[in-house]
Amino acid sequence: MNAFNDIAAIAGIGALCVFYYFVVYNPWLQKYWQQSMTKVEYLQWHADCVVGDKISCFQCGSTEQMDLGLARPTDFRRRIVCARCKTVLWRESI
Protein backbone atom coordinates (compact mmCIF):
# COMPACT_ATOMS: atom_id res chain seq x y z
CA MET A 1 0.00 0.00 0.00
CA ASN A 2 2.89 2.35 0.73
CA ALA A 3 4.37 1.84 -2.75
CA PHE A 4 1.02 2.81 -4.28
CA ASN A 5 1.04 6.12 -2.37
CA ASP A 6 4.59 6.83 -3.57
CA ILE A 7 3.66 6.15 -7.19
CA ALA A 8 0.54 8.30 -6.87
CA ALA A 9 2.58 11.17 -5.41
CA ILE A 10 5.18 10.94 -8.19
CA ALA A 11 2.43 10.81 -10.85
CA GLY A 12 0.76 13.87 -9.29
CA ILE A 13 3.99 15.85 -9.31
CA GLY A 14 4.63 14.79 -12.90
CA ALA A 15 1.15 15.89 -13.92
CA LEU A 16 1.69 19.29 -12.28
CA CYS A 17 5.00 19.71 -14.15
CA VAL A 18 3.39 18.84 -17.48
CA PHE A 19 0.48 21.21 -16.74
CA TYR A 20 2.89 24.06 -15.90
CA TYR A 21 5.03 23.49 -18.99
CA PHE A 22 2.23 23.33 -21.54
CA VAL A 23 -0.41 25.60 -20.01
CA VAL A 24 1.40 28.21 -17.91
CA TYR A 25 4.81 28.46 -19.64
CA ASN A 26 3.55 27.41 -23.11
CA PRO A 27 6.69 27.00 -25.23
CA TRP A 28 4.94 28.17 -28.41
CA LEU A 29 3.86 31.46 -26.85
CA GLN A 30 7.31 31.86 -25.31
CA LYS A 31 8.91 31.53 -28.75
CA TYR A 32 6.46 34.08 -30.21
CA TRP A 33 7.15 36.49 -27.33
CA GLN A 34 10.94 36.18 -27.72
CA GLN A 35 10.69 36.91 -31.45
CA SER A 36 8.76 40.15 -30.82
CA MET A 37 10.68 43.43 -30.68
CA THR A 38 11.78 44.94 -27.39
CA LYS A 39 11.02 48.59 -26.73
CA VAL A 40 14.62 49.54 -27.56
CA GLU A 41 14.40 47.68 -30.89
CA TYR A 42 11.03 49.29 -31.65
CA LEU A 43 12.46 52.75 -31.04
CA GLN A 44 15.47 51.96 -33.26
CA TRP A 45 13.34 50.65 -36.13
CA HIS A 46 10.64 53.33 -35.79
CA ALA A 47 12.50 56.43 -34.64
CA ASP A 48 9.99 58.60 -36.53
CA CYS A 49 7.24 57.35 -34.16
CA VAL A 50 8.74 59.23 -31.18
CA VAL A 51 7.46 62.76 -30.57
CA GLY A 52 8.62 64.15 -27.24
CA ASP A 53 7.76 61.56 -24.61
CA LYS A 54 4.99 59.97 -26.73
CA ILE A 55 5.53 56.82 -28.78
CA SER A 56 3.10 56.25 -31.61
CA CYS A 57 2.04 53.16 -33.53
CA PHE A 58 3.94 52.63 -36.78
CA GLN A 59 0.74 51.41 -38.49
CA CYS A 60 -1.88 54.01 -37.59
CA GLY A 61 -0.03 56.74 -35.65
CA SER A 62 -2.06 56.40 -32.44
CA THR A 63 -0.26 57.15 -29.17
CA GLU A 64 -2.65 55.06 -27.05
CA GLN A 65 -1.30 51.66 -26.02
CA MET A 66 -2.56 48.69 -24.05
CA ASP A 67 -0.36 46.56 -21.78
CA LEU A 68 -1.55 42.95 -22.16
CA GLY A 69 -0.32 39.71 -20.68
CA LEU A 70 0.82 37.16 -23.25
CA ALA A 71 -1.20 34.13 -22.10
CA ARG A 72 -3.38 35.69 -19.39
CA PRO A 73 -3.80 39.08 -17.69
CA THR A 74 -1.34 38.23 -14.88
CA ASP A 75 1.39 36.85 -17.18
CA PHE A 76 4.84 38.36 -16.55
CA ARG A 77 5.43 38.38 -20.33
CA ARG A 78 3.76 41.58 -21.53
CA ARG A 79 2.83 42.84 -24.99
CA ILE A 80 2.38 46.52 -25.69
CA VAL A 81 -0.38 46.79 -28.28
CA CYS A 82 -1.83 49.77 -30.15
CA ALA A 83 -5.24 50.56 -28.66
CA ARG A 84 -6.66 51.63 -32.03
CA CYS A 85 -5.46 49.06 -34.61
CA LYS A 86 -4.35 46.27 -32.19
CA THR A 87 -0.86 45.99 -33.73
CA VAL A 88 1.72 44.47 -31.37
CA LEU A 89 4.37 47.15 -30.88
CA TRP A 90 6.90 45.63 -28.47
CA ARG A 91 7.35 43.19 -25.60
CA GLU A 92 8.25 43.73 -21.97
CA SER A 93 8.47 41.66 -18.82
CA ILE A 94 7.54 42.59 -15.30
PyMOL commands that place a pseudoatom at each C-alpha (Angstrom):
pseudoatom trace, name=CA, resn=MET, resi=1, chain=A, elem=C, hetatm=0, pos=[0.000, 0.000, 0.000]
pseudoatom trace, name=CA, resn=ASN, resi=2, chain=A, elem=C, hetatm=0, pos=[2.885, 2.351, 0.734]
pseudoatom trace, name=CA, resn=ALA, resi=3, chain=A, elem=C, hetatm=0, pos=[4.372, 1.839, -2.754]
pseudoatom trace, name=CA, resn=PHE, resi=4, chain=A, elem=C, hetatm=0, pos=[1.016, 2.811, -4.283]
pseudoatom trace, name=CA, resn=ASN, resi=5, chain=A, elem=C, hetatm=0, pos=[1.042, 6.116, -2.374]
pseudoatom trace, name=CA, resn=ASP, resi=6, chain=A, elem=C, hetatm=0, pos=[4.589, 6.835, -3.567]
pseudoatom trace, name=CA, resn=ILE, resi=7, chain=A, elem=C, hetatm=0, pos=[3.658, 6.154, -7.189]
pseudoatom trace, name=CA, resn=ALA, resi=8, chain=A, elem=C, hetatm=0, pos=[0.537, 8.304, -6.875]
pseudoatom trace, name=CA, resn=ALA, resi=9, chain=A, elem=C, hetatm=0, pos=[2.581, 11.168, -5.413]
pseudoatom trace, name=CA, resn=ILE, resi=10, chain=A, elem=C, hetatm=0, pos=[5.177, 10.944, -8.187]
pseudoatom trace, name=CA, resn=ALA, resi=11, chain=A, elem=C, hetatm=0, pos=[2.428, 10.814, -10.849]
pseudoatom trace, name=CA, resn=GLY, resi=12, chain=A, elem=C, hetatm=0, pos=[0.759, 13.874, -9.290]
pseudoatom trace, name=CA, resn=ILE, resi=13, chain=A, elem=C, hetatm=0, pos=[3.988, 15.846, -9.311]
pseudoatom trace, name=CA, resn=GLY, resi=14, chain=A, elem=C, hetatm=0, pos=[4.635, 14.786, -12.900]
pseudoatom trace, name=CA, resn=ALA, resi=15, chain=A, elem=C, hetatm=0, pos=[1.147, 15.886, -13.919]
pseudoatom trace, name=CA, resn=LEU, resi=16, chain=A, elem=C, hetatm=0, pos=[1.692, 19.291, -12.283]
pseudoatom trace, name=CA, resn=CYS, resi=17, chain=A, elem=C, hetatm=0, pos=[5.003, 19.711, -14.148]
pseudoatom trace, name=CA, resn=VAL, resi=18, chain=A, elem=C, hetatm=0, pos=[3.386, 18.844, -17.479]
pseudoatom trace, name=CA, resn=PHE, resi=19, chain=A, elem=C, hetatm=0, pos=[0.482, 21.214, -16.738]
pseudoatom trace, name=CA, resn=TYR, resi=20, chain=A, elem=C, hetatm=0, pos=[2.887, 24.062, -15.899]
pseudoatom trace, name=CA, resn=TYR, resi=21, chain=A, elem=C, hetatm=0, pos=[5.033, 23.492, -18.993]
pseudoatom trace, name=CA, resn=PHE, resi=22, chain=A, elem=C, hetatm=0, pos=[2.232, 23.329, -21.543]
pseudoatom trace, name=CA, resn=VAL, resi=23, chain=A, elem=C, hetatm=0, pos=[-0.414, 25.601, -20.006]
pseudoatom trace, name=CA, resn=VAL, resi=24, chain=A, elem=C, hetatm=0, pos=[1.405, 28.212, -17.910]
pseudoatom trace, name=CA, resn=TYR, resi=25, chain=A, elem=C, hetatm=0, pos=[4.814, 28.460, -19.636]
pseudoatom trace, name=CA, resn=ASN, resi=26, chain=A, elem=C, hetatm=0, pos=[3.551, 27.415, -23.105]
pseudoatom trace, name=CA, resn=PRO, resi=27, chain=A, elem=C, hetatm=0, pos=[6.692, 27.001, -25.229]
pseudoatom trace, name=CA, resn=TRP, resi=28, chain=A, elem=C, hetatm=0, pos=[4.938, 28.169, -28.412]
pseudoatom trace, name=CA, resn=LEU, resi=29, chain=A, elem=C, hetatm=0, pos=[3.857, 31.461, -26.850]
pseudoatom trace, name=CA, resn=GLN, resi=30, chain=A, elem=C, hetatm=0, pos=[7.315, 31.864, -25.305]
pseudoatom trace, name=CA, resn=LYS, resi=31, chain=A, elem=C, hetatm=0, pos=[8.913, 31.531, -28.750]
pseudoatom trace, name=CA, resn=TYR, resi=32, chain=A, elem=C, hetatm=0, pos=[6.457, 34.079, -30.215]
pseudoatom trace, name=CA, resn=TRP, resi=33, chain=A, elem=C, hetatm=0, pos=[7.152, 36.487, -27.334]
pseudoatom trace, name=CA, resn=GLN, resi=34, chain=A, elem=C, hetatm=0, pos=[10.937, 36.184, -27.720]
pseudoatom trace, name=CA, resn=GLN, resi=35, chain=A, elem=C, hetatm=0, pos=[10.686, 36.914, -31.447]
pseudoatom trace, name=CA, resn=SER, resi=36, chain=A, elem=C, hetatm=0, pos=[8.765, 40.148, -30.819]
pseudoatom trace, name=CA, resn=MET, resi=37, chain=A, elem=C, hetatm=0, pos=[10.679, 43.426, -30.679]
pseudoatom trace, name=CA, resn=THR, resi=38, chain=A, elem=C, hetatm=0, pos=[11.775, 44.936, -27.393]
pseudoatom trace, name=CA, resn=LYS, resi=39, chain=A, elem=C, hetatm=0, pos=[11.025, 48.595, -26.729]
pseudoatom trace, name=CA, resn=VAL, resi=40, chain=A, elem=C, hetatm=0, pos=[14.620, 49.542, -27.564]
pseudoatom trace, name=CA, resn=GLU, resi=41, chain=A, elem=C, hetatm=0, pos=[14.401, 47.685, -30.889]
pseudoatom trace, name=CA, resn=TYR, resi=42, chain=A, elem=C, hetatm=0, pos=[11.027, 49.294, -31.650]
pseudoatom trace, name=CA, resn=LEU, resi=43, chain=A, elem=C, hetatm=0, pos=[12.464, 52.755, -31.036]
pseudoatom trace, name=CA, resn=GLN, resi=44, chain=A, elem=C, hetatm=0, pos=[15.470, 51.963, -33.256]
pseudoatom trace, name=CA, resn=TRP, resi=45, chain=A, elem=C, hetatm=0, pos=[13.336, 50.651, -36.129]
pseudoatom trace, name=CA, resn=HIS, resi=46, chain=A, elem=C, hetatm=0, pos=[10.642, 53.326, -35.794]
pseudoatom trace, name=CA, resn=ALA, resi=47, chain=A, elem=C, hetatm=0, pos=[12.500, 56.434, -34.644]
pseudoatom trace, name=CA, resn=ASP, resi=48, chain=A, elem=C, hetatm=0, pos=[9.988, 58.597, -36.528]
pseudoatom trace, name=CA, resn=CYS, resi=49, chain=A, elem=C, hetatm=0, pos=[7.242, 57.353, -34.155]
pseudoatom trace, name=CA, resn=VAL, resi=50, chain=A, elem=C, hetatm=0, pos=[8.736, 59.233, -31.177]
pseudoatom trace, name=CA, resn=VAL, resi=51, chain=A, elem=C, hetatm=0, pos=[7.457, 62.758, -30.568]
pseudoatom trace, name=CA, resn=GLY, resi=52, chain=A, elem=C, hetatm=0, pos=[8.622, 64.148, -27.238]
pseudoatom trace, name=CA, resn=ASP, resi=53, chain=A, elem=C, hetatm=0, pos=[7.755, 61.558, -24.606]
pseudoatom trace, name=CA, resn=LYS, resi=54, chain=A, elem=C, hetatm=0, pos=[4.987, 59.973, -26.729]
pseudoatom trace, name=CA, resn=ILE, resi=55, chain=A, elem=C, hetatm=0, pos=[5.530, 56.824, -28.784]
pseudoatom trace, name=CA, resn=SER, resi=56, chain=A, elem=C, hetatm=0, pos=[3.099, 56.253, -31.614]
pseudoatom trace, name=CA, resn=CYS, resi=57, chain=A, elem=C, hetatm=0, pos=[2.044, 53.164, -33.533]
pseudoatom trace, name=CA, resn=PHE, resi=58, chain=A, elem=C, hetatm=0, pos=[3.944, 52.627, -36.784]
pseudoatom trace, name=CA, resn=GLN, resi=59, chain=A, elem=C, hetatm=0, pos=[0.743, 51.410, -38.493]
pseudoatom trace, name=CA, resn=CYS, resi=60, chain=A, elem=C, hetatm=0, pos=[-1.880, 54.009, -37.589]
pseudoatom trace, name=CA, resn=GLY, resi=61, chain=A, elem=C, hetatm=0, pos=[-0.031, 56.737, -35.650]
pseudoatom trace, name=CA, resn=SER, resi=62, chain=A, elem=C, hetatm=0, pos=[-2.062, 56.399, -32.443]
pseudoatom trace, name=CA, resn=THR, resi=63, chain=A, elem=C, hetatm=0, pos=[-0.263, 57.147, -29.170]
pseudoatom trace, name=CA, resn=GLU, resi=64, chain=A, elem=C, hetatm=0, pos=[-2.645, 55.062, -27.048]
pseudoatom trace, name=CA, resn=GLN, resi=65, chain=A, elem=C, hetatm=0, pos=[-1.298, 51.663, -26.016]
pseudoatom trace, name=CA, resn=MET, resi=66, chain=A, elem=C, hetatm=0, pos=[-2.562, 48.690, -24.046]
pseudoatom trace, name=CA, resn=ASP, resi=67, chain=A, elem=C, hetatm=0, pos=[-0.360, 46.564, -21.785]
pseudoatom trace, name=CA, resn=LEU, resi=68, chain=A, elem=C, hetatm=0, pos=[-1.555, 42.955, -22.165]
pseudoatom trace, name=CA, resn=GLY, resi=69, chain=A, elem=C, hetatm=0, pos=[-0.324, 39.707, -20.681]
pseudoatom trace, name=CA, resn=LEU, resi=70, chain=A, elem=C, hetatm=0, pos=[0.821, 37.159, -23.249]
pseudoatom trace, name=CA, resn=ALA, resi=71, chain=A, elem=C, hetatm=0, pos=[-1.200, 34.134, -22.103]
pseudoatom trace, name=CA, resn=ARG, resi=72, chain=A, elem=C, hetatm=0, pos=[-3.384, 35.690, -19.387]
pseudoatom trace, name=CA, resn=PRO, resi=73, chain=A, elem=C, hetatm=0, pos=[-3.800, 39.078, -17.686]
pseudoatom trace, name=CA, resn=THR, resi=74, chain=A, elem=C, hetatm=0, pos=[-1.341, 38.232, -14.882]
pseudoatom trace, name=CA, resn=ASP, resi=75, chain=A, elem=C, hetatm=0, pos=[1.393, 36.849, -17.181]
pseudoatom trace, name=CA, resn=PHE, resi=76, chain=A, elem=C, hetatm=0, pos=[4.842, 38.365, -16.550]
pseudoatom trace, name=CA, resn=ARG, resi=77, chain=A, elem=C, hetatm=0, pos=[5.434, 38.376, -20.326]
pseudoatom trace, name=CA, resn=ARG, resi=78, chain=A, elem=C, hetatm=0, pos=[3.760, 41.581, -21.530]
pseudoatom trace, name=CA, resn=ARG, resi=79, chain=A, elem=C, hetatm=0, pos=[2.832, 42.837, -24.986]
pseudoatom trace, name=CA, resn=ILE, resi=80, chain=A, elem=C, hetatm=0, pos=[2.379, 46.524, -25.686]
pseudoatom trace, name=CA, resn=VAL, resi=81, chain=A, elem=C, hetatm=0, pos=[-0.378, 46.785, -28.283]
pseudoatom trace, name=CA, resn=CYS, resi=82, chain=A, elem=C, hetatm=0, pos=[-1.826, 49.772, -30.149]
pseudoatom trace, name=CA, resn=ALA, resi=83, chain=A, elem=C, hetatm=0, pos=[-5.243, 50.563, -28.660]
pseudoatom trace, name=CA, resn=ARG, resi=84, chain=A, elem=C, hetatm=0, pos=[-6.658, 51.626, -32.031]
pseudoatom trace, name=CA, resn=CYS, resi=85, chain=A, elem=C, hetatm=0, pos=[-5.461, 49.061, -34.609]
pseudoatom trace, name=CA, resn=LYS, resi=86, chain=A, elem=C, hetatm=0, pos=[-4.351, 46.271, -32.189]
pseudoatom trace, name=CA, resn=THR, resi=87, chain=A, elem=C, hetatm=0, pos=[-0.859, 45.994, -33.730]
pseudoatom trace, name=CA, resn=VAL, resi=88, chain=A, elem=C, hetatm=0, pos=[1.717, 44.471, -31.371]
pseudoatom trace, name=CA, resn=LEU, resi=89, chain=A, elem=C, hetatm=0, pos=[4.365, 47.153, -30.879]
pseudoatom trace, name=CA, resn=TRP, resi=90, chain=A, elem=C, hetatm=0, pos=[6.901, 45.631, -28.471]
pseudoatom trace, name=CA, resn=ARG, resi=91, chain=A, elem=C, hetatm=0, pos=[7.346, 43.194, -25.597]
pseudoatom trace, name=CA, resn=GLU, resi=92, chain=A, elem=C, hetatm=0, pos=[8.246, 43.732, -21.970]
pseudoatom trace, name=CA, resn=SER, resi=93, chain=A, elem=C, hetatm=0, pos=[8.467, 41.661, -18.822]
pseudoatom trace, name=CA, resn=ILE, resi=94, chain=A, elem=C, hetatm=0, pos=[7.536, 42.586, -15.300]
for i in range(1, 94): cmd.bond("trace and resi %d" % i, "trace and resi %d" % (i + 1))
show_as sticks, trace
zoom trace
